[in-house]
Structures are given as C-alpha cells and as structure tokens.
Amino acid sequence: MKNTRDILLFGSVKNKLLREQQGILESQPLENEDRNIRIVYANDSEELLSRYATAKEEFALIVLGRDGNEKMRSKSVVPASTIFSLIDSMPMRQNEIKQIL
C-alpha cells in the first residue's frame, strides 16, 4: 500500500486542458498536502500511457486511490472540489479524518 493518492495528468505541454487542470491542482497546495496527493505528469511514461490506455497527446486526468486502483477518469477539466470530495469519500480517507478528530 502506498502513502500517496496519485493524480495522473496526460497530455502535451501545449494542451490547453492540461495547463488549465495543472493550474487548478497546483493552486491548492494545502488541500493536496492534507490528502497526500501527488500530481504525476505521465505523458513521458510509455508504461503509464499503455497501462491506462491513453493517447500520448490527448488530455486525461486519472485519480488513483492509495490501493492503486483507478477511482476517476476524465477527458475534461475537473474542479478541485470534485476531486477532493471523491478522495474524502474514500474509506481510507474517512479513517484518516476520524483519527484527526
């Protein structure tokens, strides 16, 4: 079991959707840290492109849980609040929240 929840971002650096999603995610450093989110720019990884069946230049966002399983996939920009709500609903995250309180 890993300690991070990975958000994989695919797409060319020239891709408008990638840049927009990057800005949304990177503008929330405290929220990301609180949830142990790691943003992975995966376009240069042939292994990840193949594993997640994503075209090299095409934008995609994939959220992975701590168990490594895919929890969300989108080909459009996703608001940070949607991603955070998804993560906060995960059982392992619920346990973390209970331990904090």
ABEGO torsion letter per residue (X at the ends): XBABBBBBBBEBAABAAAAAAAAAAAABAAAAAAAGBBBBBAAABAAAAAAAGBBAABBBBBBBBAAGBBABBBABBBBAAAAAAAAAABAAAAAAAAAAX
